[in-house]
Amino acid sequence: MKPTLFVLAAGMGSRYGGLKQLDGLGPSGETIMDYSIYDAVKSGFGKLVFVIRKSFEKEFVDKVASKYNKHIPVEIVFQELDNLPEGFTVSPDRVKPWGTNHAVLMGKDVINEPFAVINADDFYGRDGFATLAKFLTDLEGSRNHYCMVGYRLCNTLSESGSVARGVCASDDKGFLTTVTERTHIERKDGKIQYKEGENEWHELEENTPVSMNMWGFTPEYFQYSEDFFVDFLKKNQDNLKSEYFIPLMVDHLIKNKTADVKILDTTSKWFGVTYAEDRQSVVDKLQGLADSGEYPTPLWK
């Protein structure tokens, strides 16, 4: 059975100011997500699942999902604030979504095979998808063995300013032990450094693995996530800004020795539009990939 690609796209409407403004960055107006899905199909993924908000379903189907249907089966699920376990209700003052692992939970009724999770608006590169597809294909029938594609920090920086990254630590066998969010990383004086406090800088090694939210799981992850979401809500329901993130769930499973998470190395270079100034750089990189023959133009026919 081929693995499934689960794309977190529920934030697209708000981040892009409506789907009509989905940015065409490729030579023929392709979005970054177009490239991810093209790479996933080429790498052997067998199904595509999007999690979106119900409010832009029709527009999403018409403008986004319809172009993939003849290349790979597509399903759509919905993330809404009131999709909570029995006994919990949403505060009328809450507007912030419940976070990435809440979004993942929405796939539990349509995913029964090993699956990958990615962001809709990050360029991950072909090697990242190929590495992930191989790991997930080999997982069929096993449980509690997950993975995260660890991008080399030097391949994820922005030329326009600092970035936030989940800096990963591993044991001597390459299994994830912790993910530490560093909110201000940049190249400074020729070295990659992160800022802590007002002006305390610490150097990071160029090839330090970082999380770009590219994960691989097997279906029992949904049940673990449902169970832990109840505990999360008991502690955080009244905090209007609290979010149930994937690293929070993964950290819980690692600490409890319920599951292990292999860090997969990739040579792919991540890029995205972190700053408005990044846009032209992304356009130039995608044009370069098309010129070199790595991607056809147009991407989808």
Backbone torsions as a table, in degrees:
resi	resn	phi	psi	omega
1	MET	NA	130.7	-179.4
2	LYS	-76.0	147.2	177.8
3	PRO	-70.7	161.4	179.6
4	THR	-103.4	144.8	172.7
5	LEU	-102.2	121.2	-178.2
6	PHE	-108.1	114.7	-173.3
7	VAL	-104.5	121.4	179.3
8	LEU	-82.6	104.3	-174.5
9	ALA	-128.0	12.5	-176.3
10	ALA	-67.2	-21.7	-179.4
11	GLY	-89.6	0.5	-172.9
12	MET	-61.5	-42.7	-176.9
13	GLY	-60.0	-42.8	-177.4
14	SER	-76.9	-42.9	-175.2
15	ARG	-67.9	-36.4	-175.4
16	TYR	-97.5	3.4	-179.3
17	GLY	69.6	32.9	-178.9
18	GLY	105.3	146.1	-175.1
19	LEU	-66.1	-20.7	178.1
20	LYS	-61.8	-21.6	-178.4
21	GLN	-101.8	15.8	173.8
22	LEU	-54.6	125.3	-168.4
23	ASP	-79.9	122.7	173.6
24	GLY	-85.6	108.2	-173.6
25	LEU	-108.3	-20.8	-179.1
26	GLY	-78.1	171.1	-177.1
27	PRO	-57.3	-31.0	178.6
28	SER	-113.0	29.1	176.8
29	GLY	83.4	17.6	180.0
30	GLU	-67.9	146.4	172.3
31	THR	-88.2	165.4	176.1
32	ILE	-58.7	-39.4	-179.4
33	MET	-61.4	-33.7	177.2
34	ASP	-55.9	-41.5	-178.6
35	TYR	-69.3	-39.7	178.4
36	SER	-59.8	-45.1	-176.6
37	ILE	-71.6	-36.7	174.7
38	TYR	-59.4	-47.1	179.8
39	ASP	-64.7	-38.0	179.9
40	ALA	-64.8	-43.4	178.3
41	VAL	-61.9	-45.7	179.7
42	LYS	-63.5	-28.2	-175.7
43	SER	-88.2	-5.9	173.8
44	GLY	106.9	12.2	173.3
45	PHE	-70.9	144.7	-172.2
46	GLY	-109.9	-9.6	-179.7
47	LYS	-152.0	152.0	-178.6
48	LEU	-123.4	126.5	176.5
49	VAL	-124.0	126.2	174.9
50	PHE	-104.3	138.9	166.6
51	VAL	-108.1	122.4	-178.0
52	ILE	-133.9	-178.0	172.0
53	ARG	-95.9	142.6	-176.9
54	LYS	-57.8	-30.4	-174.0
55	SER	-63.2	-24.2	178.2
56	PHE	-119.0	30.1	-178.1
57	GLU	-58.3	-52.3	-174.8
58	LYS	-62.0	-45.2	-178.7
59	GLU	-64.6	-38.3	-179.9
60	PHE	-66.0	-45.4	179.3
61	VAL	-61.3	-45.7	-176.7
62	ASP	-67.4	-43.0	-170.3
63	LYS	-96.4	-23.4	-172.8
64	VAL	-119.0	-66.0	-169.4
65	ALA	-65.2	-32.9	-173.8
66	SER	-61.3	-28.4	-177.1
67	LYS	-71.9	-17.8	-176.7
68	TYR	-96.2	-15.4	-169.5
69	ASN	-56.4	-35.4	-177.0
70	LYS	-84.5	-2.3	179.7
71	HIS	-107.7	-27.6	-175.2
72	ILE	-161.7	142.3	176.6
73	PRO	-61.1	139.4	-175.5
74	VAL	-124.6	134.2	171.6
75	GLU	-128.6	153.8	-179.5
76	ILE	-127.9	133.0	174.0
77	VAL	-124.6	168.2	-169.8
78	PHE	-125.6	136.2	174.2
79	GLN	-106.9	117.9	177.8
80	GLU	-128.7	152.1	-177.7
81	LEU	-57.8	-34.3	-173.9
82	ASP	-89.0	8.0	176.6
83	ASN	-84.0	83.7	-173.6
84	LEU	-127.0	159.8	176.0
85	PRO	-61.8	157.4	179.8
86	GLU	-56.2	135.6	178.4
87	GLY	97.8	-7.7	179.9
88	PHE	-114.6	145.4	177.5
89	THR	-130.2	159.3	-179.6
90	VAL	-88.5	133.3	173.2
91	SER	-62.3	136.5	178.0
92	PRO	-62.0	-16.6	-179.5
93	ASP	-90.5	-6.0	-177.3
94	ARG	-83.0	129.3	174.6
95	VAL	-121.4	-23.0	-177.3
96	LYS	-72.6	136.2	176.4
97	PRO	-61.1	164.4	-176.8
98	TRP	-81.8	-1.4	173.8
99	GLY	105.5	175.4	-170.1
100	THR	-67.1	-34.7	-178.7
101	ASN	-78.2	-24.8	170.4
102	HIS	-64.6	-41.4	177.5
103	ALA	-61.1	-42.5	178.9
104	VAL	-60.0	-39.7	-179.3
105	LEU	-56.5	-27.2	-177.3
106	MET	-66.6	-14.2	-179.2
107	GLY	-89.7	1.7	-169.9
108	LYS	-63.3	-27.4	-177.4
109	ASP	-88.7	-8.9	-175.9
110	VAL	-121.9	-5.4	-178.9
111	ILE	-117.4	119.1	-178.9
112	ASN	-126.9	19.0	-176.6
113	GLU	-137.9	168.5	174.4
114	PRO	-53.2	141.7	-174.8
115	PHE	-143.7	152.7	175.2
116	ALA	-106.7	150.9	176.3
117	VAL	-121.4	130.3	176.7
118	ILE	-137.2	162.1	169.2
119	ASN	-79.8	151.0	-179.5
120	ALA	-73.6	-24.6	-167.9
121	ASP	-115.2	24.4	176.6
122	ASP	-115.2	139.6	174.3
123	PHE	-92.3	116.8	-174.0
124	TYR	-101.0	-27.3	178.3
125	GLY	90.5	150.6	-173.4
126	ARG	-60.1	-42.0	-176.5
127	ASP	-63.9	-35.8	178.0
128	GLY	-60.2	-44.7	-179.8
129	PHE	-70.6	-39.0	-179.9
130	ALA	-64.8	-42.3	178.9
131	THR	-62.4	-44.3	-179.1
132	LEU	-68.2	-43.1	-179.8
133	ALA	-61.4	-41.0	179.5
134	LYS	-63.3	-45.9	-179.9
135	PHE	-60.2	-46.6	-176.4
136	LEU	-69.2	-36.7	178.6
137	THR	-63.5	-37.8	179.7
138	ASP	-73.7	-12.5	-175.9
139	LEU	-83.8	-13.0	-170.6
140	GLU	-52.7	128.1	-180.0
141	GLY	91.7	-11.1	179.1
142	SER	-100.1	165.8	-179.2
143	ARG	-132.9	152.9	168.6
144	ASN	67.3	18.4	174.0
145	HIS	-118.8	105.9	-174.1
146	TYR	-113.5	178.9	178.9
147	CYS	-150.5	162.3	173.5
148	MET	-139.2	131.4	175.9
149	VAL	-78.4	116.9	-178.7
150	GLY	-95.4	108.0	178.9
151	TYR	-79.1	140.9	177.2
152	ARG	-68.9	127.7	-172.7
153	LEU	-51.1	-40.0	-178.5
154	CYS	-63.3	-19.0	-179.8
155	ASN	-94.6	9.9	-175.6
156	THR	-128.8	11.2	-176.5
157	LEU	-83.5	158.1	174.1
158	SER	-101.1	142.2	176.9
159	GLU	-79.1	-7.6	-172.2
160	SER	-104.7	-5.9	-178.6
161	GLY	164.1	-170.3	-177.5
162	SER	-74.9	161.0	178.0
163	VAL	-131.7	159.8	171.8
164	ALA	-104.0	134.1	-178.9
165	ARG	-141.8	149.4	172.4
166	GLY	-87.2	103.5	-176.9
167	VAL	-81.7	126.0	-171.2
168	CYS	-102.0	142.4	171.5
169	ALA	-118.0	148.7	-177.0
170	SER	-135.6	164.5	174.2
171	ASP	-87.0	-175.2	-174.6
172	ASP	-72.7	-5.9	176.5
173	LYS	-103.7	4.3	177.2
174	GLY	85.2	17.6	176.9
175	PHE	-95.0	141.3	-177.6
176	LEU	-63.0	134.0	174.2
177	THR	-111.8	-40.2	177.6
178	THR	-149.3	154.6	168.2
179	VAL	-123.1	118.4	-178.8
180	THR	-110.7	120.4	-179.2
181	GLU	-75.0	120.0	173.2
182	ARG	-110.2	118.0	-168.3
183	THR	-89.9	-7.6	-177.2
184	HIS	-144.1	92.2	178.9
185	ILE	-119.8	134.3	176.3
186	GLU	-156.9	165.1	174.4
187	ARG	-84.5	121.3	-174.7
188	LYS	-134.4	124.8	-177.8
189	ASP	56.1	36.0	176.4
190	GLY	82.4	-2.5	-178.3
191	LYS	-122.5	149.6	175.8
192	ILE	-80.1	125.5	-177.5
193	GLN	-137.6	153.9	171.3
194	TYR	-118.2	149.0	-178.2
195	LYS	-99.0	135.2	176.6
196	GLU	-125.5	132.4	-177.9
197	GLY	70.6	-151.1	-175.5
198	GLU	-71.0	-47.7	-176.6
199	ASN	-158.7	45.6	179.2
200	GLU	-107.8	118.3	-173.8
201	TRP	-108.8	141.2	179.1
202	HIS	-131.7	136.8	-177.6
203	GLU	-81.0	144.4	173.9
204	LEU	-120.7	141.4	179.6
205	GLU	-68.1	144.5	-173.9
206	GLU	-53.7	-41.9	-174.7
207	ASN	-96.5	17.6	175.7
208	THR	-54.6	127.4	178.7
209	PRO	-71.8	135.5	177.3
210	VAL	-128.7	150.8	178.9
211	SER	-86.2	128.9	173.4
212	MET	-113.4	25.9	179.3
213	ASN	63.1	48.2	175.8
214	MET	-124.3	99.4	-169.7
215	TRP	-120.0	158.8	172.9
216	GLY	-129.9	131.3	-176.6
217	PHE	-136.2	168.6	168.3
218	THR	-115.5	163.7	-164.3
219	PRO	-59.8	-25.9	179.7
220	GLU	-63.1	-15.3	176.8
221	TYR	-57.7	-32.0	-180.0
222	PHE	-63.5	-43.3	-179.4
223	GLN	-66.2	-42.3	175.9
224	TYR	-58.4	-40.9	-177.1
225	SER	-68.6	-39.2	176.3
226	GLU	-61.9	-45.2	-178.0
227	ASP	-64.1	-44.7	-176.8
228	PHE	-73.1	-26.2	178.0
229	PHE	-63.1	-35.6	177.0
230	VAL	-61.2	-46.4	177.9
231	ASP	-62.7	-40.6	179.2
232	PHE	-60.6	-45.1	-178.1
233	LEU	-67.5	-36.5	178.4
234	LYS	-58.6	-33.4	-178.0
235	LYS	-92.3	-26.6	-167.7
236	ASN	-123.8	3.4	-173.2
237	GLN	-56.6	-35.4	-175.8
238	ASP	-88.4	-4.8	176.4
239	ASN	-88.2	107.8	-171.1
240	LEU	-68.2	-13.4	-178.2
241	LYS	-109.0	-0.8	-178.1
242	SER	-68.3	143.4	179.2
243	GLU	-135.0	143.6	-178.4
244	TYR	-94.3	90.1	-173.7
245	PHE	-88.6	154.5	176.5
246	ILE	-56.9	-48.1	-179.2
247	PRO	-59.4	-29.6	177.3
248	LEU	-63.7	-45.0	179.2
249	MET	-66.3	-46.0	-178.7
250	VAL	-61.9	-44.1	178.9
251	ASP	-59.2	-40.6	178.2
252	HIS	-61.4	-44.2	-178.5
253	LEU	-67.9	-37.6	179.2
254	ILE	-67.7	-47.0	-177.3
255	LYS	-64.2	-34.0	178.9
256	ASN	-83.8	-1.8	-177.6
257	LYS	59.2	30.2	175.7
258	THR	-78.5	-36.5	-176.5
259	ALA	-145.6	160.3	171.1
260	ASP	-117.4	156.7	-175.9
261	VAL	-131.1	110.8	179.2
262	LYS	-80.2	133.0	173.8
263	ILE	-87.0	118.8	179.4
264	LEU	-96.7	125.1	179.0
265	ASP	-79.7	145.5	175.2
266	THR	-139.8	146.7	175.4
267	THR	-88.8	-5.8	-178.5
268	SER	-62.1	147.3	174.7
269	LYS	-100.0	123.2	175.2
270	TRP	-77.7	145.0	163.7
271	PHE	-153.4	161.6	-179.3
272	GLY	-170.3	177.0	-179.0
273	VAL	-96.8	81.9	177.1
274	THR	-73.1	-40.6	178.3
275	TYR	-122.4	154.9	177.7
276	ALA	-56.2	-33.5	-178.6
277	GLU	-68.1	-15.9	179.4
278	ASP	-75.3	-18.4	-169.3
279	ARG	-56.7	-48.9	-176.6
280	GLN	-65.1	-35.6	177.6
281	SER	-62.0	-41.5	178.5
282	VAL	-66.2	-43.6	176.8
283	VAL	-56.7	-45.0	-178.7
284	ASP	-65.2	-40.2	-179.6
285	LYS	-66.1	-41.7	179.6
286	LEU	-67.9	-36.6	176.4
287	GLN	-63.9	-40.6	178.8
288	GLY	-63.5	-39.9	178.4
289	LEU	-65.9	-35.9	176.7
290	ALA	-70.3	-42.3	-179.3
291	ASP	-63.0	-33.0	-178.7
292	SER	-79.8	-7.9	179.2
293	GLY	88.8	5.1	-179.5
294	GLU	-69.9	-30.2	177.4
295	TYR	-131.1	142.9	176.1
296	PRO	-76.6	161.9	174.3
297	THR	-131.2	121.1	-3.0
298	PRO	-71.4	161.4	-175.5
299	LEU	-70.5	-44.7	-178.6
300	TRP	-111.9	130.6	-179.4
301	LYS	-122.2	NA	NA
